Amino acid sequence: MASKKNGPADPQQWARETQLVHGGTLRSQFGETSEAMFLTQGFVYDSPEQAEARFKNEDPGFQYSRFGNPTVAMFEERVRLLEGAEDARATASGMAAVNGAVMSYLKAGDHIVSGRALFGACRYIVETLSQRYGIGCTLVDGRDLDAWKKAVRPNTKMFFFETPSNPTLELVDIAAVSKIAHDAGALVVVDNVFATPLFQRPLQHGADIVVYSATKHIDGQGRCLGGAVLGSKDYVTNHLQEFLRQTGPTMSPFNAWVMLKGLETMPVRVKAQTATAARLADHLAAQKGVTRVFYCGRADHPQAGIAKKQMTGGGQMIAFEVEGGKAAAFKLQNALNLIKLSNNLGDAKSLITHPATTTHYRIGPEARAELGIGDGLLRLSVGLEAFEDLAADLDAGLAAVRR
Ligand SMILES: *Cc1c(COP(=O)(O)O)cnc(C)c1O
């Protein structure tokens, strides 16, 4: 029986907004309102018997902060409730989450099939790093179900993809691709950053593992790095946990505390950013010199049907193409006053980047062409500023292009 002090009986039954404020809270003997930050490396035992019991996993207390920490545990439980997963582990960054999710499960001789439209470092892990350890990889156009099917080999153990993708917001049909993976006996890992944890729940559509860069919408205010991996108890216990414990990509308690506070306000922030993004996407589409707008919430998104099926909001990311290639894209950026030039995203501050010369510079012109990343493409992460100020800033940028 839950005590009255802890509110409604079962946190799993709470609405998500409620879970994000109260889920996972562990109060110390002082009864603090806000979550406590446990900046400690280790934990003391009452007796050698208790120490022995902890090491045998017969006593649930903490041992060492590389294995677990109360503040980090609060974050893990809150993000687990949010995703509706059986279990969750926090990591030092989004890339530590991706690397842990992939490398804890695979071994030499295995094969990954991955969507090719990926965040650069994710592509490095599945395509380059894995190869050094004898894991094969086939990259496919994530929109093409036949390509996923054809890429399967007898040793395929994992499907990996991002949806929406960075930066052109291509979508992968999570349910359809998960079915192909499961028919082949492979595990499905989804990097869910661009959708935000608010608007897409890959586990409900058939995926097995969800990874986050908590650096983005979970922090939401551009402060700390962090990540999370969510999945079944079996996967976490038998694969992920040992890998993370022994290799140490641990989230710091300070960062976990920042992320916990970030989760409390995430729905409010992301909804406001999304409302502004939807208006800005329409505004941009009506401007001279803008040749294309990519936004998951617009009816002209090439995969609007899939967006409707698996996303409950368009998100705060927009990509758009300006006429005049790199020169025009640079002129626009140089004329901006309010919107900051940064390759980060999900911040309270609106951020713009030119993928061809920054995030996607290293993959080269051919891979960029394959992904539809032209020299005039700009990616905009919409923040919490007023729509009118952002629209005026972009208008000034576009006016500079026309001059
Ligand atoms: C930012 C990002 C990552 C990496 O996260 P870090 O916290 O920077 O390590 C991975 N995937 C996607 C889609 C991202 O946007």
The ligand as an SDF file (V2000), in Angstrom:
LIG
                    3D

 15 15  0  0  0  0  0  0  0  0999 V2000
   23.1380   15.1840  -29.8400 C   0  0  0  0  0  0  0  0  0  0  0  0
   22.7560   13.8670  -30.3910 C   0  0  0  0  0  0  0  0  0  0  0  0
   23.4640   12.7010  -30.0360 C   0  0  0  0  0  0  0  0  0  0  0  0
   24.6630   12.7400  -29.1350 C   0  0  0  0  0  0  0  0  0  0  0  0
   24.3880   13.2260  -27.8850 O   0  0  0  0  0  0  0  0  0  0  0  0
   25.5350   13.9030  -26.9290 P   0  0  0  0  0  0  0  0  0  0  0  0
   24.7960   14.1650  -25.6890 O   0  0  0  0  0  0  0  0  0  0  0  0
   26.0120   15.1000  -27.6410 O   0  0  0  0  0  0  0  0  0  0  0  0
   26.6060   12.8870  -26.7850 O   0  0  0  0  0  0  0  0  0  0  0  0
   23.0500   11.5120  -30.5970 C   0  0  0  0  0  0  0  0  0  0  0  0
   22.0110   11.4430  -31.4450 N   0  0  0  0  0  0  0  0  0  0  0  0
   21.3080   12.5410  -31.8030 C   0  0  0  0  0  0  0  0  0  0  0  0
   20.1830   12.4030  -32.7620 C   0  0  0  0  0  0  0  0  0  0  0  0
   21.6550   13.7780  -31.2880 C   0  0  0  0  0  0  0  0  0  0  0  0
   20.9710   14.8640  -31.6610 O   0  0  0  0  0  0  0  0  0  0  0  0
  1  2  1  0
  2  3  1  0
  2 14  2  0
  3  4  1  0
  3 10  2  0
  4  5  1  0
  5  6  1  0
  6  7  2  0
  6  8  1  0
  6  9  1  0
 10 11  1  0
 11 12  2  0
 12 13  1  0
 12 14  1  0
 14 15  1  0
M  END
$$$$
